[in-house]
Structures are given as C-alpha cells and as structure tokens.
Amino acid sequence: MIDKKKNTIKVGTVFSGIGAIEHALMRSRIPHDIEFAGDIDKFVKQSYFANYKIDPGRWHDDVEHFAIHEASKHYKKIDLLVGGSPCQSFSMAGKRGGLDDARGTLFYSFAKVIDEVRPKVFIYENVKGLLNHDSGKTWEVIKKVFEVDLKYKIFSKVLNAKDYGIPQSRERIFVVGFRNSKVKFEFPNPTELKKTMQEFLDDYVDEKYLLTEKGIAFVTNEIQLKKKYTQINGKIALCQKRNQQSNWHGDFIDEKYFLSKKVKQYVLSRGTKNYNAKPETDLKVARAILQTCHKMHRAGVDNYVTYKYGKIRKLTPNECLKLMGFKDFKIVVSDTQVYRQAGNSIVVNILGALLKEIKKTKVFDL
Ligand SMILES: C[S@@+](CC[C@H](N)C(=O)[O-])C[C@H]1O[C@@H](n2cnc3c(N)ncnc32)[C@H](O)[C@@H]1O
C-alpha cells in the first residue's frame, strides 16, 4: 500500500505571488501540501486563494512578521521552500558580510525563514542584476549567508525562459540549496524552443486591448522600435515587467498580421468532404451567432471581420499568464493587477524543469 504521507511533499512559499511553484507542482503531478504561503499584496492574495487550496490560517501577509513570530512555532519539516525576494539589495560598504549585515532587507527575512524551518531544499529566484550589484559584493554575501551561516549546499545558475519551452526572453538567477551537503545536483539542460509567441495568443481579444492612435504612433515610431523594450509581432516575447502593457513598452501584436495568418491557414478553408461551406468574411449581415463560436469554426460557419491597418494591440492579461507558463489560471482581479502579478512571477516551466532534477537527487520521499 502506498504511504500517502510519505509520498506528499510539504511546501512553503514566501513572497508567494501567484504561486509559480504551486502551479509547477500541480502541472508536474507531484503530490504536495501547501504548509504556508504569503504575500503582502491583497490582490495577490485574492488570485492565490482563487487558484490554490490553502487553509486561510496558513497564509501570512508581511514576511517580516512571519519570519520572526510564526515559522519557528508551526512549520517544521518543510521539504521545499521557494521564494523570490523583491530585489531590494543592500550595500556591504564597511561590513564583514554575514546574515546580520542583511538585517532589514527582504533577503534577510527569506534567510530567517530558512533558518527557522530548515527545509530539505530551497529555491531562491531573483533578477540577474543581483549578480553585479555593488560590484558583486551583494551576491558574495548572499552566497555566504546560504553556505556559511545557514549551512546549505548551493547550486546557482542564470536560466532563460526561452530555453525551457516558453517564448519569452527572461533571464533570472536561480539558487537551489540542499540541507544535505552530499547531494549532487545538475541544472536542467536547455531545450530547443519549438513554439513562438504567436502560438500563445488568444483567438478572440476584446477591443479594449487595441491601442489608441497615440499609442500606435508611439510604438510604431522607429525610435521606439530600435529600443530593446518595444517590439511588434516578435517571435519571442520580451521579459515581462510588473508595469507591462501600460506604458506602451513591451510586446504588441499587429492584429492584421496575426489574424490574417490564421484566416489563411484555417478559417478560410472550405471544409472537408462531409462538410463544405463557402468561406466569406466581412459579411454585411452576420451569420447566426453560435454558442460555440469561441472555438473558431471556419468562415463558412462563423463571422469574421478582417482587420484594417492600425489594429495594434497589447497582450491580454491571459496571454501574459500563458507566457509565464500558467495554464487555466483563474483571473479574479483587474487587468492592471494581473499584468503586475504575471510580470512579478517565476516562469512555471523553469520550476517544472528544476523539480525534475531535484527529484533525481532523491531528497524527497516520493
Ligand atoms: C518578485 S515577486 C515574487 C513573485 C512570486 N515568486 C511568484 O511566483 O509569483 C515579489 C512578491 O513579494 C511581495 N512582497 C513584497 N514585500 C513583501 C513583504 N514584506 N512580505 C511579503 N510579501 C512581500 C510582493 O507583493 C510580490 O508579490
């Protein structure tokens, strides 16, 4: 008989955001219990509770309170702890470099949680820029805290989402730490990217995502297009940011191009032998609207309008979530909040690949 308890890993997250590791565990079908999670942002909490099973008593808000008062009392025997502390670095000028020198920073709170719950494994994620901050001193201190103060064996590497199946160029530093110093761990090998951003786009997009004339003039301006943070119809999305899609920087889709390609490939085909209909778009009188029209039938069945020049749009919140590796994620907050939450998150596919490698080390009782 399978020992259920033994086959379920206990997970804790801090700076949980929209639960990238929770989503990765679900998708990897790894049995797990969420022992604790938390985030200071009330909209993040709404998204989290709509998507994961967690007892409200196991949620904490401010990590600083959690680290000091809660963790040590309640949450022993955690298998996996995950957190990407917001990049609020600290200067090491004139200091020796140890846990106490990071006091007052969110990294310190993360380290304190490790110290209190002593997970078998932790994953720490941050922006790549952390490596160069303060001429590399901050990173040296972080490593020292993990290795010397907390006594974990750590492995670190910069990973890019586009090497793990997601068409988004997003580089992040990942640290995987093991309580057992004898563990041998290898980062997952990069894989060939088989999908373009176009394959992550929604078939139907509300008009509200179309840019205004001013927006179109801005993003199509040659000066903007030369900059690295704006692109139209890119194959690989730019790195998503928390303020994405609101300032005309980031990824934009020229609907004329995108839909016309789809129209050519599928919508305008006449159908098969058993089903043959004359494909026509831009009808003056619409065909009967089918309840299932979101499934995108051929143009002989559904209504299609071809877009004229000037239909450039932002990515939708759902597309941003998909480009972070979230599938079937329930959206319960405003667009602005979803853009922030997606931009702040960790790419689910990278975590899935890391979990696979961590499992190989046999540190979990799975
Ligand atoms: C870079 S994001 C990490 C997101 C997360 N890793 C995910 O998968 O979505 C940082 C998160 O930390 C949260 N945060 C910032 N300060 C905090 C604090 N003092 N206590 C708890 N959470 C905090 C923010 O609200 C934000 O959601």
The ligand as a Gaussian input file, in Angstrom:
#p B3LYP/6-31G(d) Opt

LIG

0 1
 C        9.228000      39.383000      -7.251000
 S        7.651000      38.960000      -6.607000
 C        7.720000      37.222000      -6.381000
 C        6.541000      36.538000      -7.013000
 C        6.438000      35.033000      -6.896000
 N        7.690000      34.385000      -6.851000
 C        5.504000      34.355000      -7.942000
 O        5.701000      33.192000      -8.274000
 O        4.535000      34.946000      -8.417000
 C        7.708000      39.604000      -5.093000
 C        6.426000      39.473000      -4.269000
 O        6.773000      39.806000      -2.936000
 C        5.694000      40.500000      -2.349000
 N        6.212000      41.249000      -1.182000
 C        6.905000      42.399000      -1.164000
 N        7.211000      42.755000       0.094000
 C        6.716000      41.790000       0.910000
 C        6.699000      41.582000       2.318000
 N        7.266000      42.453000       3.140000
 N        6.106000      40.477000       2.797000
 C        5.513000      39.591000       1.979000
 N        5.476000      39.729000       0.632000
 C        6.064000      40.823000       0.096000
 C        5.142000      41.352000      -3.464000
 O        3.798000      41.708000      -3.218000
 C        5.319000      40.428000      -4.679000
 O        4.154000      39.683000      -4.954000

